[in-house]
Amino acid sequence: MATIEECRSALDKLSENLAGANGDVRSAAALDRSLSCHITDLDVTFAGRLTDGRIQVLDTLQGPPRERAEIRLTMTGDDLVSMVSGELHFAKAWGSGRIRLEAGLLDLLRLRKLL
């Protein structure tokens, strides 16, 4: 089971990947939205913002998100680490329900380029 530190490191790596992306991926990530990532097996939530193609984690909270972020991710710590390392394909994990992504319709349409 992934630790809180490994999950935080994976989010930092995901942020670096988004910031270094080009073209459609870069434009899809260039939103300014509140973001939460709930790690179900650790029962911890990373809360922050997706801004200028970077994920800024502002707080680490015990339990589920306290406020409804504009973009909400839910997954296990192992799935987060595997997804960022390239071992788990996001679209397949999302389609099978291993990873949940919730956002407004327009944001989902824009974020689909990241898939």
Secondary structure, DSSP 8 states (H G I E B T S, - for coil): ---HHHHHHHHHHHHHHHHT--HHHHHHH--EEEEEEEETTTTEEEEEEEETTEEEEEEEEESS-SS--SEEEEE-HHHHHHHHHTSS-HHHHHHHTSSEEEE-HHHHHHHGGG-
